């Protein structure tokens, strides 16, 4: 075939779009819900009274199911933490990020275990960290850089590769 002498495709890496990040997180949560919550379904159903409101369910946890709920919540949180930690540490992507074609990078090169730990501490079910589950995403929407607080602390970014044609 004749050489057409076409210009090379120009590609660059930049911050991932917020909607892609949210979509990737939703995909990951659905995966975790299926594999993490499904095995505990009967246990969780046994803790909640049938046809009870949310507040009634919380009140029933105080009556004796609180230890079982705490341990179930802890196991599910640890599974979520391990999923995000191991996937990002080893592959720089979770399944959701892979589907959305985005990935995690480090300011210093390869993502270290410490950086992966800091990025995913929002899944640790202990006091200051569970507060981060709510506060951390707000940074993404209100910071000019579009980074979460845990990304700023861990010196990491979620990026995608753009193509200029």
Secondary structure by P-SEA (a helix, b strand, c coil): ccccccccbbbbbccccaaaaaaaaaaaaaaaaacccccaaaaaaaaccccccaaaaaaaaaacaaaaaaaaaaaaaaaaaaaaaaaaaaccccaaaaaacbbbbbccccccaaaaaaacccccccaaaaaaccaaaaaaacccccccaaaaaacccbbbbbbcc
